[in-house]
């Protein structure tokens, strides 16, 4: 019996050692990816700052448009610097604290950011969406033909039939 206890203890120690190594590896990988995302976000902010600066140069120096775009460019440069120098742990703590103190504002902001991201992503891919043919999406069902039109529907299968192996019900 003492031999089995010794083997069990060795197995537990080995499992704990492996778990610690896995945790360290996952933490290091997550940190590396977060740093890469942070750098990417900073580059995007710098790119936006350069674009605003270029747009400002298209207007006369004393115009309102030039001043507004220049201020936007300056603020975006500042954001890029803050993102680059941000400590991810402190940012995470600040976001968590903000979410606990202002849950409705946090959820609303997250929803707004999600809608903005979806809008941005869909606006970047409008050409592909317009050129997509019918049938690219399995849920995209050809609307039934209008009364009085002659459309061959013999090869048409409804989404319900496709899900049920060819049966509509």
Secondary structure, 3 states (H helix, E strand, C coil): CHHHHHHHHHHHHHHHHHHHHHHHHHHHHHHHHHHHHHHHHHHHHHHHHHHHHHHHHCCCCCCHHHHHHHHHHHHHHHHHHHHHHCCHHHHHHHHHHHHHHCHHHHHHHHHHHHHHHHHHHHHHCHHHHHHCCCCCCCCCCCCCCCCCCCCCCCCCCCHHHHHCCCCCC
